[in-house]
Amino acid sequence: MTTLDPDRADPTQVDREAAGAATAAGPPGRVDVVRATTASRVGALLALVAVAVLGTAPLWARTSVLRTLIGFFPLLALASMWNLLAGYAGLVSIGQQAYIGVGAYGLYWLSDSGGLDPFAAVPLAALTAAVISVPVAVLAFRLRGGYFAIGTWVIAEALRLLVANVSQLGGGSGVTVTAVSAYDRQTRIYLTYWLAFAVGVGAVALTYLLLRRRLGLALTANRDSETGARSLGVDVYRVKLVVYVVAAFGCALAGAVIYLNLLRIQPDAAFSVNWSAFMIFIVVIGGVGTIEGPIVGTVLFVVVQETLAQYGSWYLILLGLLAVVVALRARHGLWGLVAERTGVSLFPVRRRLGLPTPPATGGSR
């Protein structure tokens, strides 16, 4: 069995390899392109069990546990979106906090000023951010490499300053989402939890589905060599635009959920570069360019945060030291280390060619 790695494959590699293998095997043989493995099937079963258990958490978990999970799922979504951008498309952005802020203020504007139900306003705020991301992408894509990374941060800062100078959005002092007062406290916690749960699980599922399509191969081909990808027929600009808009939508969705839980929105907090720092930390620790990496990284981040948050800024120093150690000892993150030693992939996106034994022709020699 031959393994084709999408991190180094072009969108037509599978077709060429399959055709060559079929020719070598002869007319009677057949070549099957597969992705699933025994480990991935077991992982899929465990994932379904985990989703079922976590989906019913309001029925059995304490309020403190629900609040921790409400913080966990949006972080998972943010890390998954940044990993999709940087780990698979090669677009290293340190300005994704722009869309967290747009999602948060979109939630306030649509619910408190527009009169919409705050829970219905969350996806609409994310759609608003996706629309805004299109002209932003046109501007940002004129930059390359480190200039792109710095450019996205500058754009986020420009949006922060713009919001901080709009009196209808509270200016620099911020605003409070009061529309949720229509719900009693327990109902609000339950609804916020289910929304956060949907956002976190949906981000992982969306990433997996995108990478299983030809778009996934196009993304990684573009990451490895934009010129090479273009020569193979990849519409580089369209691919980058699609993934950038998807990531903007996901980050805005997560941002709206975060501030639906916090209620108080301030421009310095909503547009803080710390959000991008958290995303990068989670993905680097868990494993860049893997779907499992953001999950592992988010679990570790939340555990450290909950355990050491009482020590103030010291827990941030510990997170930084942890990131340095992992970067030196496990260049592909904790999950990358596990995958290298065991070959396990819970979310397989690689194409594998199964070369069956040619059918027997009958008779005896």
matplotlib code that plots the C-alpha trace (Angstrom):
import matplotlib.pyplot as plt

x = [0.0, 1.3, 0.6, 0.2, 0.8, -1.4, 1.2, 3.4, 0.9, -0.7, -4.4, -3.8, -1.2, -3.8, -5.2, -1.7, -0.5, -3.7, -3.5, 0.1, -0.7, -3.6, -1.4, 1.2, -1.4, -2.8, -6.4, -7.8, -6.6, -8.3, -6.8, -8.8, -8.0, -8.8, -8.3, -9.8, -7.6, -8.4, -7.2, -9.4, -12.4, -11.8, -11.2, -14.4, -16.3, -14.7, -15.4, -19.1, -19.2, -17.4, -19.8, -22.8, -21.5, -20.5, -23.7, -25.7, -23.5, -26.2, -28.1, -25.4, -22.6, -22.3, -22.5, -18.8, -18.0, -20.3, -18.6, -15.2, -16.4, -18.0, -14.5, -13.0, -15.1, -14.6, -10.8, -10.9, -12.7, -10.2, -7.2, -8.8, -9.3, -5.7, -4.4, -6.4, -4.9, -1.3, -0.9, -2.6, -2.7, 0.6, -1.1, 0.5, -1.8, -1.3, -4.4, -7.3, -8.4, -9.9, -12.7, -13.1, -13.8, -16.1, -18.0, -18.3, -19.5, -21.7, -23.4, -24.0, -25.2, -27.6, -29.1, -29.1, -29.4, -31.2, -33.5, -32.6, -32.5, -28.9, -28.5, -29.8, -27.5, -24.4, -24.3, -25.4, -22.5, -20.2, -21.6, -21.0, -17.3, -17.1, -18.3, -15.8, -13.0, -13.3, -11.9, -9.5, -8.2, -7.8, -5.5, -3.7, -2.9, -0.7, 1.8, 3.9, 5.5, 6.3, 4.9, 1.5, 1.7, 2.5, -0.1, -2.9, -1.9, -1.9, -5.4, -6.6, -5.2, -6.9, -10.2, -9.7, -9.0, -12.0, -14.4, -12.8, -13.8, -17.4, -19.6, -22.5, -20.3, -19.3, -16.0, -13.0, -15.0, -16.9, -20.5, -22.5, -24.8, -28.1, -30.4, -29.6, -31.5, -34.6, -33.4, -33.0, -29.5, -29.7, -31.4, -28.7, -25.9, -27.5, -28.1, -24.7, -23.1, -24.9, -24.0, -20.3, -20.4, -21.8, -19.1, -16.2, -17.4, -18.4, -15.0, -13.3, -15.8, -15.6, -11.8, -11.9, -14.5, -12.6, -9.3, -10.8, -11.8, -9.6, -9.4, -7.3, -4.7, -4.8, -4.2, -1.2, 0.2, -0.1, 1.5, 4.6, 5.0, 2.6, 4.4, 4.3, 0.6, -0.2, 1.7, -0.4, -3.6, -4.5, -6.4, -4.2, -6.0, -9.4, -8.1, -6.5, -9.6, -11.9, -9.9, -9.4, -13.1, -13.9, -11.3, -12.8, -16.3, -15.1, -13.2, -16.1, -18.5, -16.2, -15.7, -19.5, -19.9, -17.1, -18.7, -22.2, -20.8, -18.7, -21.4, -18.9, -17.1, -14.2, -12.1, -8.8, -9.9, -11.9, -9.2, -6.3, -3.3, -3.4, -6.1, -3.7, -1.0, -3.3, -4.2, -0.6, 0.4, -2.4, -1.6, 2.2, 1.8, -0.7, 0.7, 0.7, -1.0, -2.9, -6.6, -5.9, -3.3, -5.7, -7.8, -4.8, -3.4, -6.7, -7.1, -3.6, -4.1, -7.4, -5.9, -2.9, -5.1, -7.5, -4.7, -2.4, -4.7, -4.5, -0.8, -1.6, 1.0, 3.1, 0.9, 1.6, 5.3, 4.8, 2.8, 5.7, 8.3, 6.1, 5.8, 9.6, 10.3, 7.8, 9.1, 12.6, 11.8, 8.8, 8.9, 5.5, 3.8, 2.6, 0.2, 2.8, 5.2, 2.5, 1.7, 5.4, 5.9, 2.6, 1.3, -2.1, -4.4, -7.9, -8.9, -7.2, -6.9, -4.1, -4.9, -3.7, -3.6, -4.6, -3.0, -5.0, -3.7, -4.6, -7.5, -6.8, -7.1, -8.1, -6.6, -3.5, 0.1]
y = [0.0, 3.4, 6.6, 9.9, 12.8, 15.8, 18.0, 17.3, 16.3, 18.3, 18.1, 15.7, 13.4, 10.9, 10.5, 10.1, 7.6, 5.6, 5.4, 4.3, 1.7, 0.4, 0.1, -1.9, -4.2, -5.1, -5.0, -7.6, -5.6, -2.6, 0.2, 1.6, 5.0, 4.8, 7.1, 5.2, 3.0, 0.8, 3.6, 6.2, 4.0, 3.5, 7.2, 8.0, 5.8, 7.4, 10.9, 10.1, 8.9, 12.1, 14.3, 12.5, 12.9, 16.5, 17.3, 16.3, 17.9, 20.4, 17.3, 16.0, 18.6, 21.3, 25.0, 25.4, 22.6, 24.1, 27.4, 25.8, 24.0, 27.2, 28.7, 25.5, 25.1, 28.7, 28.3, 25.0, 26.7, 29.6, 27.2, 25.1, 28.1, 29.4, 25.9, 25.8, 29.2, 28.6, 24.9, 23.9, 27.1, 28.7, 32.0, 32.9, 35.5, 37.3, 39.4, 37.0, 38.9, 41.4, 39.0, 38.1, 41.8, 42.1, 39.1, 40.5, 44.0, 42.5, 40.5, 43.7, 45.8, 43.2, 42.3, 45.5, 48.0, 45.8, 44.1, 40.5, 37.6, 37.5, 33.8, 34.3, 37.3, 35.1, 33.5, 36.8, 38.6, 35.9, 36.4, 40.1, 39.4, 37.1, 39.9, 42.3, 39.8, 39.9, 43.4, 42.9, 39.8, 41.7, 44.1, 41.6, 39.2, 41.9, 41.0, 37.9, 35.9, 38.0, 41.1, 39.3, 38.4, 41.9, 43.3, 41.3, 42.6, 46.2, 45.7, 44.3, 47.4, 49.7, 48.1, 48.4, 52.1, 52.5, 50.8, 52.7, 56.0, 55.1, 56.5, 54.2, 51.2, 52.7, 54.2, 53.1, 52.2, 49.4, 48.2, 45.6, 43.1, 43.6, 41.7, 38.4, 39.7, 38.3, 34.9, 33.6, 32.7, 29.0, 29.0, 31.4, 29.2, 26.1, 27.9, 29.4, 26.0, 24.3, 27.2, 27.0, 23.2, 23.5, 26.1, 24.0, 20.6, 22.4, 23.9, 20.6, 18.9, 21.7, 21.5, 17.8, 18.0, 20.8, 18.9, 15.7, 17.5, 18.6, 22.0, 20.3, 19.3, 22.7, 24.4, 22.3, 22.6, 26.4, 26.3, 24.4, 26.4, 29.0, 29.0, 25.2, 25.1, 27.6, 25.7, 22.6, 24.4, 25.5, 28.8, 30.1, 33.4, 31.7, 29.0, 31.5, 33.7, 30.8, 29.6, 33.2, 33.9, 30.6, 31.3, 34.8, 33.4, 30.8, 33.3, 35.7, 33.0, 32.0, 35.6, 36.2, 33.2, 34.3, 37.7, 36.2, 34.5, 37.4, 40.1, 43.0, 44.0, 46.4, 47.2, 46.6, 43.1, 42.0, 43.1, 42.1, 40.3, 37.9, 36.0, 35.3, 34.4, 31.9, 30.4, 30.1, 28.5, 25.9, 24.9, 24.8, 22.7, 20.4, 20.0, 22.3, 20.9, 18.2, 18.2, 16.5, 19.1, 21.9, 19.5, 18.3, 21.9, 23.3, 20.7, 21.4, 25.1, 25.1, 22.7, 24.9, 28.0, 26.6, 25.3, 28.3, 31.2, 32.2, 33.0, 35.9, 36.5, 33.6, 31.2, 33.0, 32.7, 29.0, 28.7, 30.4, 28.1, 25.1, 26.2, 26.6, 23.2, 21.5, 23.4, 22.2, 18.6, 17.9, 20.1, 18.8, 19.2, 16.7, 15.0, 15.0, 13.2, 10.5, 10.2, 9.8, 7.0, 5.1, 6.1, 6.8, 9.3, 9.9, 12.2, 10.7, 13.0, 11.2, 9.2, 5.6, 3.3, -0.2, -2.5, -5.8, -9.1, -9.9, -12.3, -15.9, -17.2, -20.7, -24.0, -25.6, -25.4]
z = [0.0, -1.0, 1.1, -0.6, 1.7, 0.9, 2.5, -0.5, -3.2, -6.0, -6.8, -9.7, -7.9, -6.8, -10.4, -11.9, -9.3, -9.5, -13.3, -13.1, -10.6, -12.6, -15.7, -13.7, -12.2, -15.6, -16.8, -14.3, -11.3, -9.7, -7.7, -4.8, -3.2, 0.5, 3.5, 6.5, 8.7, 11.7, 14.0, 12.3, 12.5, 16.2, 16.6, 14.8, 17.2, 20.2, 18.7, 18.3, 22.0, 23.1, 21.1, 22.5, 26.1, 25.7, 23.8, 26.9, 29.4, 30.7, 31.8, 34.1, 34.6, 37.2, 36.2, 36.8, 34.4, 31.8, 32.1, 31.6, 28.5, 27.2, 27.3, 25.8, 22.6, 21.2, 21.7, 19.9, 17.0, 16.9, 16.9, 14.2, 12.0, 12.5, 11.8, 8.6, 7.6, 8.6, 8.9, 5.6, 3.5, 4.6, 5.5, 8.8, 10.3, 13.6, 13.0, 13.4, 16.5, 14.0, 13.3, 17.0, 17.6, 14.6, 15.8, 19.3, 18.2, 15.5, 18.3, 20.2, 17.3, 16.0, 19.4, 21.4, 18.6, 16.0, 18.3, 17.2, 19.6, 20.8, 20.0, 16.5, 16.1, 16.6, 13.1, 11.5, 13.2, 11.7, 8.3, 8.6, 9.4, 6.4, 4.1, 5.7, 5.2, 1.4, 0.9, 3.7, 1.9, -1.3, 0.6, 2.7, -0.3, -1.8, 0.9, 1.3, 4.1, 7.2, 5.6, 5.4, 9.1, 10.1, 7.7, 9.2, 12.7, 11.4, 9.9, 13.2, 15.0, 12.5, 13.1, 16.9, 16.6, 14.3, 16.8, 19.7, 18.0, 17.2, 20.0, 19.0, 20.0, 23.3, 22.2, 24.2, 27.3, 25.5, 25.7, 27.5, 25.8, 27.6, 25.2, 27.0, 30.1, 28.5, 29.5, 33.0, 34.2, 33.9, 30.5, 29.2, 30.4, 28.7, 25.4, 25.4, 26.1, 23.2, 20.9, 22.0, 21.6, 18.1, 17.1, 18.5, 17.0, 13.8, 13.3, 13.6, 11.3, 8.7, 8.6, 8.1, 5.3, 3.5, 3.7, 2.3, -0.9, -3.7, -2.0, 0.7, -1.8, -3.4, -0.1, 0.8, -2.7, -2.4, 1.0, -0.3, -3.5, -4.8, -8.2, -8.4, -7.4, -10.1, -12.7, -11.9, -12.5, -9.0, -8.9, -6.1, -5.5, -5.3, -2.9, -0.6, -0.6, 0.2, 3.2, 4.5, 4.4, 6.1, 8.8, 9.3, 9.6, 12.1, 14.3, 14.3, 15.3, 18.1, 19.1, 19.3, 21.5, 23.8, 24.4, 24.6, 27.6, 29.0, 28.1, 28.5, 25.2, 25.2, 22.0, 23.7, 24.8, 21.8, 19.3, 21.6, 19.9, 22.8, 21.0, 18.1, 20.6, 22.2, 18.8, 17.8, 21.2, 21.0, 17.4, 18.0, 21.1, 19.6, 16.2, 13.1, 10.1, 11.9, 12.7, 16.1, 17.0, 17.9, 20.0, 22.0, 22.3, 23.5, 26.2, 27.5, 27.3, 29.3, 31.9, 32.4, 32.4, 35.0, 37.2, 37.2, 36.5, 40.1, 39.7, 37.3, 34.6, 35.7, 34.0, 30.7, 31.3, 31.9, 28.7, 26.8, 28.3, 27.5, 23.9, 23.6, 25.0, 22.7, 19.7, 20.5, 21.4, 19.2, 16.1, 14.9, 18.2, 20.8, 18.4, 15.6, 18.0, 18.7, 15.0, 14.0, 16.5, 16.1, 12.7, 14.2, 12.5, 13.9, 11.1, 8.0, 5.0, 3.2, 0.1, 0.1, -2.9, -2.2, -4.8, -4.7, -5.7, -9.4, -9.6, -10.1, -13.7, -12.7, -13.6, -12.2, -13.2]

ax = plt.figure().add_subplot(projection="3d")
ax.plot(x, y, z, "-o")
ax.set_aspect("equal")
plt.show()
